[in-house]
Each structure stands twice: as structure tokens, then as C-alpha cells.
């Protein structure tokens, strides 16, 4: 239950508020680096040689006011006193007084310059410089602290949000818990999985102490935080196990109950059992610890989720649909437009699943309001995040370039535009030809265009807010909007939009059909963070266990069954396509990219597959995997945001085989054809 004003529920005090502060700290730490660079530049412009003014000068101890002749005499006397018989044996002559004088004069001059520099720096250390310097050094210390704190922030965020997802029953599963049997089976296995995580982390901590001896205080604290976090997660799952909700039906079937088990639990049980069988009980703990090596990446994922949830609190998605509403498009065409338009925000929310969570509910409701059948609306919602993963500044592409020196972000994003055009054309073709049930009749342009232009006007302030933030960063901090700066700019942009809606729309509540009622800035941020905590907990725990599954694949030497290189590039590509789709079906994108970079990619390169081509195939194959049963992650996320009732209603609809399974078949056909074309057509040109 939410309370008005600034009153918060217990969950908001102990979960959402700390998560919000942690996410803001990540933005602050990353932005402080940009601020510090500008402060150094400004300081150098204001005070020449500012870099030397950052520390107090030390007065030289030497004395340059000496008698040169006397100093030369003393030096000669000292050298004569150090009579070296070896020098005489080697034929060396006596010390040359001229050389000694030159050395003494140089030493005295160096001393004089040191004193002069000291006096100059001391004179420049005005009160203004000292005040500015103290602020600049504070920012520098903040950056250093932020870099050290990244790993700790990530652990706290993961565990805090994982506990929230457990208590609120928000973990991702193949079906919702409907019966008491579903609930009992799911939570018993969750408890077992969490005990596995706790035990593996504790064993990893102890083995690290035994092998490495004295761990650093930072390493020991990281180990302790994992152990404490999983202990708390275990207690949370025990709490949920014994606190059974009243809205569950009696009975149930065991087969269906297993489908209600969260995916992270399944991955944990598989990887944990494997590691125990091979006598490597610390395995899960080790692979979860590897998340720390990419802590900045997983923190960026968290920021993207937060951005997506703030987007959900705005009117943007509805206003964009308002632009196309005057044309009275048939449902199939509106579905195509929705998926194409969604490609851009997908690129800015990091991954397809995040966008489905953020805007899926709006897309589904708008398509249904336009007359789309449930299966079509569900298919478009699931695919709404699939096309934009190849566009700048998508985080997945940045990670690929980071882990693989054979490719760059510019190359991948450049070819990604062509892949987007192909997949969009395939989706449009499938939607508009297969099982199209509406006539392609649009409203007259004379009527639709003026209304469309009128609908664009409310979007102008949003564009101005976005442009304003980008320009402030560009000219104030010398930071351009790209794939590297997007994670820290996007939260600021979304906060700016929420502030605009708070200030500009506070007297306009629900002005048009489908608009989100204005809630106030604090409530909007609070609601967004409430959603964020549960989603981060579900996603990051799933990501971490995907890395562990990758460890199972790596340690089981499955990849050794494949040759290191193929004689035929066509055979290699065929294997790559099958393998990458399977990985997309069972792993999240980030964990799968790490695994593919370490294993599959080297085989592809050695077999003659162009690296850029390979990674374009990988991205399309992953998206096909997220739409392919039995897991079909994007469909699971669609079910989560749309509601179980709508999915069940779709399953009860009558029709042909295709019509009854359109939500699954349509994306498979569109992305499957796209994958085959992306994978094999380029081989004709370079194979």
C-alpha cells in the first residue's frame, strides 16, 4: 500500500530508498569524473601552472647564496682527500678545476631555480586558489572512493534487490504461481538453491583464506558481504515459504509446479549440483565473484533498468502512440510501427528485456485498444525490444567491443543499422502477409496529418528537456552522448522529464485517454524505484547464475567436443547459428556474451568467419533465443508486465494452429528468417 506525501511503506524505507540512493551514488561517482576533468581545465585557465598548485610547495633546504670560489676550493680539497690509487693505476689525471667549477655553478643555479619556483608557487597560493583547490581535491577523492566502492555497491544492490524480489514474489519463472502446490514447490527449491549459494560463498571464502593466506581487508569484506547477503536471502526465502498467500487455489499438478520455479533457482540447482559432483563446491561462489571484475557493467545494467522504470512513470510512450493514432492504422500495421519505434528506446535501455519491462504494458494496451487480437499484441510486445540491440548506444555492443579487440563499437553499430533494416523488413513482411485479418485502410492524409502534427506538440517539451541535458553535459562537462556516457546521462534525462511533468503538468491530471495521471515528482521516482528494486533483483541474480552456468559449460569441456577450426566456413557458421540460439534460450545476454567471447568466438575467427559478421549473427541469434521456447525470456517478461490473465485468455482463443500460437510463431518466423539471411548471405561475398 502506498501512502500520500512523503510517507513510505516498510519496503520503501528498507529497500527502495537505499536502492535509489545507491543508484544516485553511481551516477554521482561517474559524473564526478567529468566534473573533475573540467575543474582541472578551468583551474589551468584561471591560474597558469595550476597542476603545481594542487599541493603545498616544500621549501628547498639548499643554499644558493654561496661563494662560488670557496665552494670550488672545498670540493677540490674533498676530492684530493679521497685519494684513489686505482685511478692512478688506470692512468686517470688529477681532477680538472674547471670541471669542478662548472658542476658547482650548475648546482647553485639549480638551487636558485628551486627557491625561485617555490616563491612563485607560494605567491600564487591565494585564498581563492586554496578554496578552489580544496573543492577540486575533494572531487578527486570522491572519484577515488567511487572506484573503490563500485564492487561493494554492486553486492549491496544485488542482495538488497534479490531479497526484495523474493519477498514480493517477483522472480522470473516460466509461469506464475497459481496453486498452493506451485507455491510450495517453488519456494522449497528456492530455499535449497539459496542454501547452495550461501554454502558455496562460505566455502569460497574459507578456501581463499587457506590458499592466499592473509586476504586484504577489501577482499575479506567482499567475501563477508556475499556470505551475509546470501544468508539474508535464505532467511527471506524461508519467510516466504511459511507465509503462504491466501489468494492461491488448492491442488495443482507437480509438472506445472516445476514450471513456476524461478529461473535463477533452476540455474543454481544445475550449476551447484554439477560443482558438488566434481568436488568443486566453491564453484558458484567463484563465478559470482567474477561479477566483480565487470562491476561497472552490471551497475550500468541497474541504471538502465532504473531508466526504464522511470520511463514507465512518464507519459512518453502514450504520447508517441498519440502521434500515430489519427491514421487509424489496422492493428497489424500499428504493431509494425510500435516495434520499429521501440527500437530506439531499446538501444538506450541496454537490452531487449529491460525495454519490455519498461514499456511492454503500454504497447500491449495500445495495440489492444486499436483492435489487435491478443496473440498479435503479445507477439509485438515480446518483440518490441528485439530490433534495437544493434543500435548505438546499446550496452550489449559496448561489452562485445570491450571483451573482443577484433571489433570496435563503430564497426558494430555501423553494420547494426543494416541488420535493423533487415529484421524490420522481415517482421513487417510476416505481420502484413501471414494471417492478416484487417484491411489496409488508413485515414485520409488531409485529416490525419493535421491531427498528427497537433499530437507532436506535446512531445516538444520532452525533446527540449533531453536536448537541454545533453547540451549541458556537452558544453559544461565536455561529454558527448554516446555508448560510453549514456548510462550516466540517461538517468539525469529521465529525472529532468519527471521534473518537467511535475512542474508543467501539476494542474493537468489525465488530460486525454490513456495518459498516466500526474503523481508528483517524489511519488513518480518512488514508484519507479519500487519497480526497479524487484526487477534488478530478478535480473541481476539471473545474470549472475547465467555466469555460473557458463562456468559449468566451460569446466565440463563441452566446447572441446568441437574442433578448434572448421575446414568449411559454411559448416562453421551453421554450427555457430545453432549453438548461439541455444545459448540465447538458456542464458541472459550479458552472461552469454562473456561465455561466447571466451570460447565460441575463437573457433569462429579461426574458421574464417569475419569478427564483425560473427557478432552481428550472435546478437540476432540471442534475440531469437529469447523468443524461443521452452524458456523464451522476452515472452516471460511480457507475461509479467501484461498479466497472467491476458495470456491465459489468449491461450483459450480458437482458430487454426498458427492463430492459436501466433504470439510464439510470428516472432520465430521473422527473427528466424532474419538470422538465416544475416548468417549466410555475407558468406557469398568473403568466404
C-alpha angles and dihedrals in degrees: 000000000000122000128213124253117006096328110123135197121241091260091052093051097046101032117015098040095049090045091051091051091048092051091047089050090054090052090046095049093047093045092046089067090059091045091050093052090053092046091055090048092048092047091053090051094048097043118024110230093021091156088069091048094059090088131037111261120245115230111241115246095210124099119226095179095087136128105259094205093050091047091052091050091051091049092050091048091049093051092047090052088056092064107184113201090188090062090055092050089053090052097249115158127226120286113283110238090210091059091048091051091050091051093048093048091050091050092050091048092050089051091049091051091050091053091045092050090047092053092047093051092044091052091050093052094094121165089259092055092048093051092047091045092052091054093046093049090048089055089047090052089047090055092049090048091048092053091051092044097052095091093046092047090052094051093047091047094048095047096041092050094041090055089048092050089050096049092045093043091237102138117127114258136161091252137008124261106259105158136042089250090055089050096047096047093045095049097041089055090044090056091049091048093048091049087053090052091048093047094046092049092048092048091047090051092051094045090050089054091048096047102036098033109208110027119205115260089250094052092046091049091052091052092048092049092053091050094046091045095052091044089056091045090052091051090049091053090048089051091052092046093059097035099072116186118240095227096072121108122237121251125017139170124272094225092056091042091062089055088060092061110111114255093235088057092053091048091048094050092049097046094038093051091048094050092047091051093053092046095251102118093161091060098105091046091051095051093044087052088058087068085074090064088062097033092135090055094052091045088054089052088054091050091050090052089051090050090051093050092049088050087055089057093054132078093237099106092048093046091052090052089049088063092062098036096085090065091063090219119196112254094255094054092044089053090054092049091048093052093045094048090046090060092079099052089041089062089052096048095056104238141022096252093055092054092048089055092047103044106008095100092053093046092050095047093047092050091048090049088054090056100263115156115245096252092052092048092048092048093050091046092052091048095043091095098039104082102049100059090092094054129093126295098019111147093220091063091047090054091049091053090045093054097038121052091190091078138041131210091245091056094046095046091045093057091036090072090061091047090051091052091050096048091045091052091049093049091048092049094049095045095046097044110030114072095339106171102178133072116247095243117147129188115264113275090233088063101032101046097059090046090047092051089049090052090052093061096075088055093059096081090051091052090048092051091050092046091046094055092045091050093048090054092043099050100021099044102014090239120139123205106257141128092286099048098037096089092060098036099048097062089051090049092050092047088051090053092049090050090051091051090047093051102031101039104034091111095044115073117183095337096178137022114289097011117137110246114247109258104178128260099272094047092047093052090044094051091046091051091047089058091041096057094055093043094047090049092050096043102040094046087050090048092050094050089046087060087051091051086051087055090054090052090047097047095041088062091229089148090058087069087071122071118254089239138010126228090218121052088203092058090046092052092048090054092045092053093051094044095046093049090051091050089050089053095054106027138050118250098254096049091043092052091053091051095044092049091055099043124006097039094062091053090050093050092047090050092058100260112146109246094228090048091048094053093046087054089047094054093048091044091051091052090050088050092053088056096044124093145263090051103009095173096195090054090050090052090047090053088050096054099034096045135248092260094062093049092049090048089053091051091055094055117111128228143094122330090264093048092050091051101030094122089063102031099047096058090042093054095045097045094036093057090044091052093051091050094046092046103045111021095068089053089070089065103047109012 
